[in-house]
Amino acid sequence: MKDRGKLVIWPAYIDKTKSRSDGRIISRKSSVESPTLNEINLAAKKLGLNPEVEADKAYPRSWWEKSGRVLIDNTATKTHLSRRICSAIKEMRS
């Protein structure tokens, strides 16, 4: 059953190496290269989005690959939150 008030963030949404047709939803300039579930989780915690990691899930466009997903609070648009998560990941990596 779908969680009300939650947004799903798949690693493909913010992966610089993926194309738009592969699922990336933000620009390459804003995205990060090969984000991990742990990085997305830590960035979402840092932003106060109450993340929940589901590591056994597969992104529908690449159903054969279990990349996992992170559920976060729905406090803004998915694109805006994805950009904020990417900037937090970039900050953690540097």
Number of C-alpha atoms within 10 A of each C-alpha: 3 6 9 8 10 17 19 17 23 24 25 24 25 27 25 20 15 18 15 15 8 13 18 19 19 20 16 16 7 16 25 21 14 13 20 16 19 12 18 24 23 16 22 25 15 14 14 11 18 15 23 16 17 13 13 10 15 16 17 11 11 12 10 9 12 13 18 18 24 22 20 22 18 15 12 10 9 17 15 11 20 23 19 17 27 23 16 18 22 17 10 11 9 5
